[in-house]
C-alpha cells in the first residue's frame, strides 16, 4: 500500500468519524481508548440507553467500516477496523 493510498484512507475515515452522531462518536472514542470492548461494557457505560439502541449503533459503526466485530456470540468483542 502506497503512502498516498494510506493517507487517502485516513482522510476518508476521519470524514466518516466527523459525521457520527454524538452517542456513536462517544462509543467510537471509547473503543479507540480501550482498544477492544464488549457490548456489555458499553451497556454499563451508556446506562439509560436501551441495549437495542447500543446494538443498533454498533451495527451502524460496523456498516460504516469504522469498527469490526470479533466473534458472533454474546461474548463478541469490538475493535477499530
Secondary structure in CASP SS format (residue, H / E / C, confidence):
PFRMAT SS
TARGET T0000
AUTHOR 0000-0000-0000
METHOD secondary structure of the structure
MODEL  1
X C 1.00
X C 1.00
X H 1.00
X H 1.00
X H 1.00
X H 1.00
X H 1.00
X H 1.00
X H 1.00
X H 1.00
X H 1.00
X H 1.00
X H 1.00
X H 1.00
X H 1.00
X H 1.00
X H 1.00
X H 1.00
X C 1.00
X C 1.00
X C 1.00
X H 1.00
X H 1.00
X H 1.00
X H 1.00
X H 1.00
X H 1.00
X H 1.00
X H 1.00
X H 1.00
X H 1.00
X H 1.00
X H 1.00
X H 1.00
X C 1.00
X E 1.00
X E 1.00
X E 1.00
X H 1.00
X H 1.00
X H 1.00
X H 1.00
X H 1.00
X H 1.00
X H 1.00
X C 1.00
X C 1.00
X C 1.00
X C 1.00
X C 1.00
X H 1.00
X H 1.00
X H 1.00
X H 1.00
X H 1.00
X H 1.00
X H 1.00
X H 1.00
X H 1.00
X H 1.00
X H 1.00
X H 1.00
X H 1.00
X C 1.00
X C 1.00
X C 1.00
X E 1.00
X E 1.00
X E 1.00
X E 1.00
X C 1.00
X C 1.00
X C 1.00
X C 1.00
X C 1.00
X C 1.00
X E 1.00
X E 1.00
X E 1.00
X E 1.00
X C 1.00
END
